[in-house]
Amino acid sequence: MCGRFALNSSPQRIAQQFSLDGVPDLLPRYNIAPSQAIPIIRQGAEGKRECVMVRWGLIPAWSQEPKTAYSTLNARAETVATKPAFRSAFRSRRCLVPADAYFEWQSRPGSRLKQPFLIALKNQSVFAFAGLWERWRHEDTVIESCTIIVTDANALTRPIHDRMPVILDPSDYPAWLDREATAVALQSLLKPYDCDQMTAYPVSTRVNNPRHDDPQVIEPATPQ
């Protein structure tokens, strides 16, 4: 799954990595938590990519209120095309969710305290989760929100958790954002990322508190 992540690359680097026309107005974030506003990159007018802020936790357009009885932070790759909460967005409202790293918690035998890990790319590049976005309207209220798609863990992350977010290769960004893409083509992109290109290390339990949003959160720590 994906319940926390970091995005601390410079706005200039993000603009370059995702071929944006302008530089987004973003501050470094080290501990992004559910329900917070996060940046996504989607296909805008005239086929140009745009970076916008949306709420993390997708609100289906048909929902009666801006909350759901179940978690929509993540969508499972196996059912994203058919599950009512996500299937419309999967067809026509896909996005990239930029990140520098994400966090996962490892259960430990005999302990109630889980060990948090930071998981990133070895080359320290900013990358993108496969995401979906939605626009919810009620009277004069409009809320845009998103979800991050998850799949089976790869060999590196499996000892930490059995699921991982879908990380897209940069060469697949155009295909994921293509409004004419077929479901078969899109589904082929929802796979575990190459474990040889990734790294993981334990961090302190400071990350457990979303109020801790500073560089200390991503520093390596001795397992508790």
Secondary structure, DSSP 8 states (H G I E B T S, - for coil): ----EEE-S-HHHHHHHTT-SS------EEEE-TTSEEEEEEE-GGG-EEEEEEEES---TT-SSS--SS--SEEETTTTTTSTTTHHHHHH-EEEEEESEEEEEEEETTEEEEEEEEEEETT---EEEEEEEEEEEETTEEEEEEEEEEEE--TTTTTT-SEEE-EE-GGGHHHHH-TT--HHHHHTT-S---GGGEEEEEB-GGGGSTT--SGGGGSB----
